[in-house]
Amino acid sequence: MKSLVEAELKKTYQVQEIQLDEDTKRHLNGLGIIKGSKIALISLAGESGIILSQSARLALSQKVLTGILVDETVESSETWLSLDMLAVGEKAKVLRIYGTGAIKRRLMDMGLTKGTELLVQKVAPLADPIEIKVRGYELSLRKNEAAQVLVRKELS
C-alpha cells in the first residue's frame, strides 16, 4: 500500500485504508471516498491535488491525500479522466456528468449520457474548445464543460 500522494497520475486505484481523523473520514465518506472505492489522482501541485471518483471531482490537501492509502496491486487497466484531459485521437466512454441543473441537462441533451462512446477529433491551440465525435456527429465543448464529464479511456 502507498498513500495517494505517491500514486501515479491518471491511474485508477482502490482505496484500502483512510488514516485520518474521524471528522475528515466522515466528510470523505459523504463524498463517496470509502474503503473499497475507486479513485484516480489527476493532478498534484504544491499543497493540494485533484482526485476523481465516481461521485465527485475533489481538490484535497496533501495532508488528506497522504492519509488515503491505495493498493497498487489493485490498479486496474481502466483509466478515468475528465473529458478535457483527453488528447486528439483518444476514444473514451462516458461514466458520469458532474454538473448539475441546466449544465448537466444541456450536456445530456447533446448526447453525452452514461455509456456513450466518443472520440476526440480536435483541440484548439489553447485547449478551448474541444471537438468530439459522439453519436455520429461532431460536438464542440468549452473546456469547463468538458471538465465536468468523467470518462473511461478506451485502450486501442
N, C-alpha and C positions, 0 to 999 in steps of 0.2 A: 504494500500500500504506500501511496505517496499523497502529499497534500495537493490540492488543486492548483496552487501556485507553481508546482513543479510539473504539472501536466502539459502535454504537447497541445499547442493551439489548434483549434478547429477539429479536434477528435472527440468522439463521444465516449464517455466513461460512465461507470456505475458507482454511485455513492456507497461506500462501505461503512463509514462512521462519521459522525459530526461531533467534534471535540470543542464545543463552545458552551457558554453559559446558557442556562435554561431559557431566559428571555429571547436570546438570539435563535436558539433551536426552535422555539415556539413560532417565532416570526418566519423563519425559513420553512417550517412545516406548513404554515398558512400559505406560503408561496409555492408549495409543491416540491420543495427540496428536502427529501427524507431519505433514510437508508433504503437502498434499492432503486432509487430513481436514477434516470439517465440525465447527464448534463454535459455540456460542452463549453470549454473556455474559448471565447472567440477573440479576446484581446486582453493584454496586460500592459499597463503603462503607469509608471510612477507608483502611487499608493493604492491603486484600485485596478479592478479588472471587470470585464463584462462576460457574463455567462448566459447560455441559453438552456432552457429546459422546455418540456412540452407545454408548461403552463405559463412561463414568464421569460422575459428578457430582463436581466438584472445587472446593475452595477454594484459591486461589492468591494469592500476594503480588503487590503492584503491580509489583515488580521483575520477576517472572516474566511477568506479563501484558504488560509493556512490551516484553519480548523476543520475544513471539509476534506476528508480523506477518500480517495478514489482508488479503485483497484485497476492497475494497468493490465492485468491479465484478462480482465473482463472487457477491455477495449474492443469495440466491435468494428466491423468493416463499414458501418454506416457513418456518414459524416453529416452533421447538422450545421447549417449555416443560415444566415438571413439572406434573402434573395439578392440584396445589394452586394454581397461578398463573392458572388459567382463571377467567373471570367467568361469571356466570349467563347462560345462553343460548348460550354458545360451544360449538361442536362440535369434536371432535378425533378423531384416530386414534392408537391405542396403537402406539408404536415399540419400547419396551423397558421392562422392570421391573428397577430397580437392586437391589432387595432380594435377600437370599439365604436359603436354607434354608426354614424354616417360613413366614416372611412372604411370600416370593416365591410359594411353593406356594399359600398361602391366597388371595392376590390373583388368581392364575391360576385357582384353583378357582371363584372368584366371577365368572369370565368375562372378566377383563382379560388378554387374550392379544394377541400381536402382530397388528396389522391390524384389531382390533376398533374399531368406531366408537362414540363416546359423546357424550352431551350433558350439560352441567352444568345441573341444574334448580334447585337451591337451595344457598345457602351460609349457614350460621348467622352470627349477628352478629359473633362473634369468629373467623370463618372455620374453625370446628371444631364439628361435622363438615361434610362436603361431600356433597350428594346428587347422584348422576349417574344417567342412564338409560343402561343398557347391555344389549344383547341382549334388549330388550323388558321389562325390569324395573328398578325403582328400587333403587339401592345406595347406602348411606351409608358413607363412609370418614372416618377420622380424618385430620387434616391431615398428620401424619407418615407415614401410609400413602400418601396421595395424592402426597406429595413424592417417593416412590420410583418413580413411574410417569412415564416420558418419553413425551410425546405430541407429535404434529404438529397444530397448529391448522389446522382446515379453513376456507378462505375462503368466505364466504357469497356 
